[in-house]
Amino acid sequence: MALGTATVGLLLRLFSVLVVAEAFVTTPRFSTTPETATTRRGGCASRSGGASSTRRADVSMAAGEPVPGKSMLRSRAVGIGSSAPDTVLPNADLEELVETSDEWIATRTGIRKRHLLKEGEGVTDLAISASNKALKLAGVDGADIDLVVMATSSPDDMFGDACVVANSVGAKSAVAFDLTAACSGFLFALVTASQFIHSGTYKKCLVIGADALSRWVDWDDRNSCILFGDGAGAMVLEAAEGDDTAGLLGFSLHSDGGGHKSLTLGYDGEERKLGDKYAVTKGRYGSLGMEGREVYKFATREVPRVLTEALDNAGMGVEDVDWLLLHQANIRIMETVASRLGLPMDKVITNLAEYGNTSAGSIPLALDEAVRSGKVKSGDVIACAGFGAGLSWGAAVIRWSG
């Protein structure tokens, strides 16, 4: 009798499994009723009709929803500031150093000038100035900052500059650290700080991008010395109340060490003997080296992709973008990326002509000028992308809340 009861119970469980399996196989994942099929883009729903339209709607719905973990970070950008040295080196004066001309440089790069640190000036000076301007615009006291992330590849102190900057702007209780990702640094730092805010760990953060590559350029190499300048930018982030006020709408980050030789600034220590048995090297770095064609191909190939990934992660499309803001490396890269995305150049934020390539400083420096000129307004959606040594590249879609 006990065996019969067990057998009946087993048969009932098998029957239940078969019923559930059949329902799973025969039930569509999305509604296939033409009258109710919807597509979502940027959080907005629209109706579509017909069988083929319904199939497209299913795909769009899957792609159009924000991707958890890579979207809707509750971090609002509320302040921006920048700083550049007073010393300006125009293209015409470079003609005295290397075989070049203003027309040759401007035509191939879009650069007309670059700002350079002089003796006695430092990256921390630029970072502190930019940070104070950002805090003032945001109406935030330095003492209220919980976290300072400084993106730089050329610090004044090899052990890092973030702590010095934090102390100087009044963020004496903040956690502070440097982050190195070359020209992608500010984007990586922005996402890093936003994750801390989104998790609830911190409420207010200061993100800085600052570099002085004039210290590391070979001023006898006309292919590289024409490109770089010094500068810094800073952004104040604060916690948003919910997804409807989220400021970092989507992002995507990548790196590929297989291409690192395309853009390097390598260690070049000099041997120092320690008696007869031992030897070390005295710390020293060489000059910045770049394979220009490879970097150009890398940027024009990967930047449109990563921007599309960030928009997809945000559940948005190119049509939702008010402004495109790229790392200020080369005007031809900007033109190519904008064209491949289908955006006109009047939607591209650039100050490349004035500052050249300021590495991690370029994106916040350009955004600061756009905000203060009234071009970028509160609520505008900005698709940003950084790319550079590593190789590293990334994109973030932000809603300006300042």
C-alpha positions in Angstrom: 0.0 0.0 0.0 2.8 2.4 0.8 4.5 1.6 -2.5 1.3 2.4 -4.4 1.0 5.8 -2.7 4.6 6.7 -3.5 4.1 5.6 -7.1 0.9 7.8 -7.4 2.8 10.7 -5.9 5.6 10.3 -8.4 3.3 10.2 -11.3 1.5 13.4 -10.2 4.8 15.2 -9.9 5.9 14.1 -13.4 2.5 15.2 -14.8 2.9 18.6 -13.1 6.4 19.0 -14.7 5.1 18.1 -18.1 2.3 20.7 -17.8 4.7 23.5 -16.8 7.2 22.5 -19.6 4.4 22.6 -22.2 3.2 26.0 -21.0 6.8 27.4 -21.1 7.3 26.1 -24.7 4.0 27.3 -26.1 3.7 30.7 -24.3 5.4 33.6 -26.2 8.0 35.7 -24.3 6.3 38.9 -25.4 2.7 39.6 -26.4 2.2 38.9 -30.1 -1.1 40.7 -30.3 -0.6 43.5 -32.9 -2.9 46.0 -31.1 -0.8 45.9 -27.8 2.8 45.4 -29.1 5.0 48.3 -27.9 8.5 49.4 -28.3 10.5 51.3 -25.7 13.2 53.9 -26.3 14.6 56.1 -23.7 11.8 55.2 -21.3 9.0 56.1 -23.7 6.5 53.7 -25.2 5.0 53.7 -28.7 2.5 51.4 -30.3 3.2 49.4 -33.5 0.9 47.1 -35.6 1.2 44.0 -37.8 2.9 40.7 -37.4 6.3 41.9 -38.7 6.1 45.1 -36.6 5.4 42.9 -33.6 8.5 40.9 -34.1 10.6 44.1 -34.4 9.0 45.4 -31.3 10.0 42.3 -29.4 13.7 42.9 -30.3 13.5 46.6 -29.6 11.9 46.0 -26.3 14.7 43.7 -25.2 17.4 46.2 -26.4 15.6 49.3 -25.3 15.4 48.6 -21.6 18.1 50.0 -19.3 20.7 47.3 -18.4 20.9 46.7 -14.6 24.3 47.6 -13.2 25.3 49.6 -16.3 22.6 52.2 -16.2 20.6 54.6 -14.1 23.3 55.2 -11.5 21.9 57.6 -8.9 24.6 60.1 -9.3 23.9 63.7 -10.4 26.5 66.1 -12.0 25.8 69.4 -10.3 29.1 71.4 -10.7 31.9 71.7 -13.1 35.1 73.7 -13.2 38.4 73.9 -15.2 41.8 75.4 -15.2 44.7 75.9 -17.6 48.1 77.5 -17.4 48.5 81.1 -18.5 51.4 80.3 -20.8 50.1 79.8 -24.3 52.2 78.3 -27.2 50.5 78.9 -30.6 51.3 76.8 -33.6 53.2 79.6 -35.3 55.8 79.5 -32.5 56.3 75.8 -32.9 57.7 76.5 -36.3 60.8 77.7 -34.5 61.2 74.3 -32.8 60.4 71.7 -35.4 59.6 71.5 -39.1 55.9 72.3 -39.2 53.4 75.1 -39.8 50.2 76.5 -38.3 48.3 75.4 -41.4 49.7 71.9 -41.4 48.9 71.4 -37.7 45.4 72.9 -37.8 44.4 71.1 -40.9 45.4 67.6 -39.6 44.5 68.0 -36.0 42.2 71.0 -35.5 44.7 72.4 -32.8 45.8 76.1 -32.9 47.3 76.5 -29.4 48.2 74.7 -26.2 48.6 75.9 -22.6 51.8 74.9 -20.8 52.9 74.7 -17.2 56.0 76.7 -16.5 58.7 76.1 -13.8 57.2 76.3 -10.4 53.6 75.4 -11.5 52.1 72.0 -11.0 49.3 69.6 -11.9 47.9 70.0 -8.3 47.7 73.8 -8.9 45.4 73.2 -11.9 43.4 70.5 -10.1 42.8 72.7 -7.0 41.8 75.7 -9.1 39.3 73.6 -11.2 37.9 71.9 -8.1 37.3 75.2 -6.3 35.4 76.5 -9.3 33.3 73.3 -9.5 32.4 73.4 -5.8 31.4 77.1 -6.1 29.2 76.4 -9.1 27.6 73.5 -7.3 27.1 75.5 -4.1 28.8 72.7 -2.2 31.3 73.2 0.6 34.5 71.3 0.4 34.0 69.9 3.9 30.9 68.1 2.6 32.8 66.0 0.0 33.0 62.4 1.0 35.3 61.1 -1.9 37.9 62.6 -4.2 39.0 60.7 -7.3 41.7 62.3 -9.3 42.5 60.9 -12.8 46.0 61.7 -13.9 49.0 60.1 -15.6 51.4 62.9 -14.8 51.1 63.6 -11.0 53.4 66.0 -9.2 54.0 63.2 -6.7 54.4 59.7 -7.9 52.5 58.5 -4.8 49.5 60.5 -5.9 48.0 64.0 -5.8 44.4 63.4 -4.8 45.1 63.7 -1.0 46.8 67.0 -1.5 44.0 68.4 -3.6 41.3 67.1 -1.2 43.1 68.8 1.7 43.5 72.1 -0.2 39.8 72.4 -1.1 38.6 71.7 2.4 37.7 68.0 1.9 39.7 67.1 4.9 37.6 64.1 5.9 37.2 62.7 2.4 38.7 59.5 1.0 41.0 60.5 -1.8 42.9 58.5 -4.4 44.4 58.8 -7.9 43.3 56.7 -10.8 45.4 56.2 -13.9 43.8 55.4 -17.2 45.5 58.1 -19.4 43.0 59.9 -21.7 40.2 57.7 -20.6 40.9 58.6 -17.0 38.1 61.1 -16.4 35.4 58.7 -17.8 36.7 55.9 -15.6 36.9 58.1 -12.6 33.3 59.4 -13.2 31.9 55.9 -13.3 34.0 54.8 -10.3 32.7 57.7 -8.1 29.1 57.2 -9.4 29.2 53.6 -8.3 30.2 54.6 -4.8 27.3 57.1 -4.8 24.8 54.7 -6.3 25.6 52.0 -3.6 24.9 54.6 -0.9 28.5 54.5 0.4 29.0 58.3 -0.3 26.7 61.2 -0.9 29.0 63.9 -2.5 32.1 63.2 -4.6 34.6 65.3 -6.5 36.0 63.8 -9.7 39.1 65.4 -11.3 40.9 65.0 -14.6 44.3 66.7 -14.7 47.4 66.2 -16.7 50.6 67.9 -17.8 52.0 65.8 -20.7 54.2 68.8 -21.8 56.6 67.3 -19.2 56.8 64.0 -21.1 56.6 65.1 -24.7 59.7 64.9 -27.0 59.8 68.5 -28.1 62.0 67.4 -31.1 59.3 65.1 -32.4 57.0 67.1 -34.6 54.4 64.3 -34.8 53.7 64.3 -31.0 54.8 67.7 -29.6 52.2 69.5 -31.6 49.3 67.6 -30.0 49.6 68.0 -26.2 48.9 70.7 -23.7 48.3 71.0 -19.9 44.9 71.4 -18.2 42.5 70.2 -15.6 38.7 69.9 -15.0 36.6 68.8 -12.1 33.0 67.7 -11.5 30.9 67.6 -8.4 28.6 64.6 -8.1 25.8 64.2 -5.5 23.3 61.5 -4.8 20.0 61.5 -6.7 16.8 60.5 -5.0 15.7 58.0 -7.6 15.9 56.7 -11.1 13.9 59.6 -12.5 16.6 62.0 -11.4 19.6 59.7 -12.1 22.5 61.5 -13.8 24.6 58.7 -15.2 22.1 57.1 -17.5 24.4 54.4 -19.0 28.0 53.5 -19.5 30.5 51.0 -21.1 34.2 50.6 -20.3 36.9 48.6 -22.1 40.6 48.0 -22.2 43.0 46.0 -24.4 46.6 45.6 -23.2 47.4 43.9 -26.6 47.5 47.4 -28.1 49.5 49.2 -25.4 52.6 49.8 -27.7 50.5 52.2 -29.8 50.7 54.8 -27.0 53.3 54.6 -24.3 55.4 56.4 -21.7 57.7 53.8 -20.5 60.1 53.4 -17.6 63.7 54.2 -18.6 65.8 53.9 -15.4 69.5 54.3 -15.3 71.6 51.6 -13.7 72.9 52.3 -10.2 75.4 49.8 -8.8 75.3 48.8 -5.1 78.8 47.7 -4.5 80.2 44.7 -6.5 77.2 42.3 -6.1 74.1 44.3 -6.7 72.6 46.8 -9.1 69.2 48.7 -9.3 68.0 51.4 -11.5 67.5 55.1 -10.6 63.9 56.0 -11.4 63.3 57.8 -14.7 60.7 57.7 -17.5 61.3 58.3 -21.2 59.3 60.4 -23.6 55.8 59.9 -24.8 55.7 57.6 -27.8 52.7 57.2 -30.2 51.9 55.3 -33.3 49.6 57.9 -34.7 47.9 55.9 -37.5 47.2 53.0 -35.1 45.7 55.3 -32.5 43.5 56.9 -35.2 42.2 53.6 -36.5 41.6 52.4 -32.9 39.7 55.5 -32.0 37.5 55.7 -35.1 36.7 52.0 -34.8 36.0 51.7 -31.1 34.5 55.0 -30.0 31.3 54.8 -32.1 30.9 51.2 -30.8 31.3 52.1 -27.1 29.0 55.1 -27.4 26.4 52.8 -28.9 26.9 50.3 -26.1 26.5 53.1 -23.5 23.3 54.3 -25.2 22.0 50.7 -25.4 22.7 50.2 -21.7 20.8 53.3 -21.0 17.9 52.2 -23.1 18.4 55.2 -25.3 19.2 56.0 -29.0 21.3 58.6 -30.7 18.1 60.6 -31.2 18.0 61.2 -27.4 21.4 62.8 -27.4 21.7 66.6 -27.1 25.5 66.8 -27.1 28.4 64.7 -28.1 31.5 65.2 -26.0 34.7 63.3 -27.0 38.2 63.3 -25.6 39.8 66.3 -27.3 42.5 64.5 -29.3 41.9 65.2 -33.0 39.2 67.0 -34.9 39.2 64.4 -37.6 38.4 61.7 -35.0 35.5 63.8 -33.8 34.2 64.3 -37.3 34.4 60.6 -38.1 32.7 59.5 -34.9 29.9 62.1 -35.3 29.3 61.0 -38.9 29.1 57.3 -38.0 26.6 58.1 -35.3 24.6 60.3 -37.6 25.1 63.5 -35.5 25.9 66.9 -37.0 29.0 68.7 -35.9 27.0 71.5 -34.3 26.1 69.0 -31.6 29.8 68.2 -30.9 31.3 70.1 -27.9 35.0 71.0 -28.6 37.6 73.4 -27.5 40.5 71.5 -29.1 41.7 74.5 -31.0 42.5 76.4 -27.8 44.0 73.7 -25.6 45.1 70.7 -27.7 45.0 67.3 -26.1 45.0 67.7 -22.3 44.6 63.9 -21.6 42.4 63.3 -18.6 41.6 67.0 -18.3 40.1 67.3 -21.8 36.5 66.2 -21.2 35.7 68.2 -18.1 37.6 71.2 -19.4 35.4 71.3 -22.6 32.2 70.6 -20.6 33.0 73.5 -18.2 33.3 76.0 -21.1 30.1 74.6 -22.7 28.1 74.9 -19.4 29.4 78.4 -18.5 28.7 79.7 -22.0 25.1 78.6 -21.7 25.4 76.0 -24.5 24.7 73.1 -22.2 21.6 73.5 -20.0 20.2 71.6 -17.1 18.5 68.5 -18.3 20.6 68.1 -21.4 21.8 64.6 -22.3 25.5 64.4 -23.1 27.1 61.3 -24.6 30.8 61.3 -23.6 33.7 59.1 -24.7 37.3 58.9 -23.7 40.0 56.8 -25.3 43.8 56.5 -25.1 46.7 54.6 -23.7 46.3 51.2 -22.3 44.7 50.8 -24.7 41.6 52.0 -22.8 38.3 53.4 -23.9 34.9 54.1 -22.4 31.6 56.1 -22.7 29.1 57.5 -20.4 25.7 59.0 -21.1 25.1 61.8 -18.5 22.2 64.1 -17.8 23.5 67.5 -16.8 21.9 68.7 -13.5 23.8 71.8 -12.7 
